[in-house]
Amino acid sequence: MVLVMALILGDKLEKKLRSKSKKANVTVDWHFYPKYAEAAIAFIGFATGIVFLMFHLAQGNANDIKLDEPDQYKVRLSDPDKQTGAKTLALLGTSARFGYFYDAKTKASLVVPVENISFMRKLVPVKTQDK
């Protein structure tokens, strides 16, 4: 972003200096055309905004998980080797092929194929009523 702004300001300064000099019609080897400047600035600004928002969202999710405050799910995995009950896990995300979970007790991440998830139920926290 700083590079683009420096190029634009340098281009404007060059035009101003050339217009004041007697040899204003000297050919220029390289020229950053201002008609592309708005599109370049918009694209770089948009990309920077998206990266910043995604980074901020990821940091917020990571902090929630570290504080043990994420949305909890009861998950039962259909693993034939281990016949265990449902586990309480934090859902990090899903894709078409995998489910990504975090176990706060063991502080371990789990990547599970979708075919191995028997069921998944969100645990709703019990609200206390203040009178």
Secondary structure, DSSP 8 states (H G I E B T S, - for coil): -HHHHHHHHHHHHHHHHHHHSS-TT---S----HHHHHHHHHHHHHHHHHHHHHHHHHHHHHHHHHTT-S-EEEEEE--SS-----EEEEEEEE-SSEEEEEETTTTEEEEEEGGGEEEEEE---------
